[in-house]
């Protein structure tokens, strides 16, 4: 098996995104993008959470691409829309508890955006949405869940990991599993084939 002539850099520190690409057999390295996400969010229309996910992905891809023009750079981000607002990562387990209690028995949407850049230019971007219905879980379950998952929940925008015990929080999920994990994987793979990172 010969090595691919095209290099891919993932501009994300997300363990879930690394696992998705690795599981799909995608060769890549990681270089975390140093961007001011708060500034991007402040300049974006809060009524467009899907567009914000894509814009954050674009900014991350460009930040890394400017330093390594020959590589393909994949940026990705995710936003959570709930009751007309955007939800950010919880700063503490107490904040995560409050957030999960607020979402109990209700619906929210996860928007996953991705962008591919080369030579300091975005050549593709896309997004996908999943609709999540949280079940009416008990306080006892919530306590057990927070104890089991711990501080790992602070790295997740919704304070849950669907690939872990967080799957028990939901009664219905409409949308793609990979989108929930933080990457619109199918269109990303298609673009990587087009770019020559993956065999067609």
C-alpha positions in Angstrom: 0.0 0.0 0.0 1.5 3.3 -1.1 1.2 6.4 1.1 -1.2 9.1 -0.1 0.6 12.0 -1.8 -1.9 14.4 -0.2 -1.6 15.3 3.5 -4.6 16.1 5.8 -4.4 18.1 9.0 -7.3 18.1 11.4 -7.6 21.6 13.0 -9.5 20.4 16.1 -8.6 19.0 19.5 -11.8 17.0 19.7 -11.2 13.4 20.6 -14.5 12.4 19.0 -13.5 13.9 15.6 -10.1 12.1 15.8 -11.8 8.8 16.6 -14.2 9.2 13.7 -11.5 9.9 11.1 -9.3 7.2 12.5 -12.2 4.7 12.5 -12.9 5.6 8.8 -9.3 4.9 7.9 -8.4 8.5 7.1 -4.7 9.3 7.4 -4.2 12.7 9.2 -2.2 14.6 11.7 -3.6 17.1 14.3 -2.8 20.8 14.7 -5.1 22.7 17.0 -6.2 26.0 15.5 -5.5 29.0 17.7 -8.6 31.2 17.1 -10.7 33.6 19.1 -14.0 31.7 19.0 -15.8 34.3 21.2 -15.0 37.0 18.6 -16.4 34.9 15.8 -19.5 34.2 17.8 -20.0 37.9 18.7 -19.8 38.9 15.0 -22.3 36.2 13.9 -26.1 36.3 13.7 -27.3 34.3 16.8 -30.4 33.3 14.8 -28.1 31.2 12.4 -26.6 28.5 14.6 -25.8 26.2 11.6 -24.0 29.1 9.8 -22.0 29.7 13.0 -20.8 26.1 13.1 -19.6 26.4 9.5 -18.0 29.8 10.1 -16.1 28.5 13.1 -14.9 25.5 11.0 -13.8 27.9 8.2 -11.9 30.1 10.6 -10.1 27.1 12.2 -9.2 25.6 8.8 -7.8 28.9 7.5 -5.8 29.5 10.7 -3.9 26.3 10.2 -3.8 26.4 6.4 -2.0 29.7 6.4 1.0 28.0 8.1 1.0 24.8 6.0 -0.1 25.7 2.5 0.6 22.3 0.9 -1.6 20.4 3.2 -5.4 20.0 3.2 -6.8 21.3 6.5 -10.1 20.1 7.9 -11.7 22.5 10.4 -14.9 21.5 12.3 -17.1 22.9 15.0 -20.5 22.3 16.5 -23.3 24.5 17.9 -26.3 23.6 20.0 -29.5 25.5 19.6 -32.0 25.4 22.4 -35.2 27.4 23.0 -34.1 30.2 20.7 -30.5 30.6 22.0 -27.1 29.1 21.6 -25.6 26.9 24.3 -21.9 26.9 25.1 -19.8 24.4 26.9 -20.4 24.2 30.6 -17.7 25.7 32.8 -18.4 23.4 35.8 -20.2 20.2 36.6 -22.8 22.2 38.5 -23.4 24.3 35.3 -23.7 21.0 33.4 -26.3 19.7 35.9 -28.3 22.9 35.5 -28.2 22.7 31.7 -29.2 19.1 31.5 -32.1 19.7 33.9 -33.2 22.6 31.7 -33.2 20.4 28.6 -35.0 17.5 30.3 -38.1 16.5 28.4 -37.4 19.0 25.6 -35.9 19.1 22.1 -32.7 20.8 20.9 -30.7 20.8 17.7 -27.0 20.1 17.1 -25.4 21.7 14.1 -22.1 20.2 12.9 -20.0 22.3 10.5 -16.9 21.4 8.6 -14.6 23.2 6.2 -11.6 22.1 4.0 -8.9 24.6 3.2 -5.7 24.5 1.1 -3.1 27.2 0.5 -5.0 29.7 2.8 -8.3 29.3 1.0 -11.5 27.5 1.9 -12.3 25.1 -0.9 -15.4 23.4 0.6 -17.7 23.8 3.6 -20.8 22.1 4.7 -23.0 21.3 7.7 -25.6 18.9 9.0 -28.2 19.0 11.8 -29.5 16.4 14.2 -32.6 16.9 16.4 -32.3 15.5 19.9 -35.2 14.8 22.2 -34.1 14.5 25.8 -36.1 12.1 28.0 -37.7 13.0 31.3 -34.9 11.4 33.3 -34.9 11.3 37.1 -32.6 13.4 39.4 -31.1 10.1 40.6 -30.1 9.2 37.1 -28.6 12.7 36.6 -26.5 12.4 39.7 -25.2 8.9 38.6 -24.5 10.2 35.1 -22.5 13.2 36.3 -20.6 11.0 38.7 -19.8 8.5 36.0 -18.8 10.9 33.3 -17.1 13.6 35.4 -15.1 16.5 33.9 -15.1 14.9 30.4 -18.6 16.5 30.0 -17.1 20.0 30.1 -15.5 19.4 26.7 -18.9 18.7 25.1 -21.2 21.5 24.0 -24.3 19.7 25.4 -22.7 18.2 28.5 -23.1 14.7 27.0 -21.3 12.2 24.9 -23.7 10.1 22.8 -21.0 7.4 22.4 -21.0 7.0 26.2 -23.5 6.9 29.0 -25.0 10.1 27.5 -27.0 7.9 25.1 -29.3 7.2 28.1 -30.3 10.8 28.2 -32.4 10.6 25.0 -35.6 9.1 23.8 -35.4 10.0 20.1 -32.5 11.3 18.0 -33.3 12.3 14.4 -30.3 12.7 12.2 -26.9 11.2 11.6 -24.9 9.7 14.4 -21.6 11.2 13.2 -23.3 14.6 13.1 -24.1 14.2 16.8 -20.5 13.4 17.5 -19.4 16.6 15.8 -18.6 16.0 12.2 -20.8 15.7 9.0 -18.7 12.6 8.1 -20.2 11.5 4.8 -19.8 14.8 2.9 -16.3 15.2 4.5 -15.3 11.8 3.2 -16.6 12.7 -0.3 -14.5 15.9 -0.3 -11.4 14.0 0.9 -11.8 11.6 -2.0 -12.1 14.6 -4.4 -9.0 16.1 -2.9 -7.0 12.9 -3.3 -6.5 12.3 0.4 -8.6 9.2 0.1 -8.8 6.8 -2.8 -12.0 7.1 -4.9 
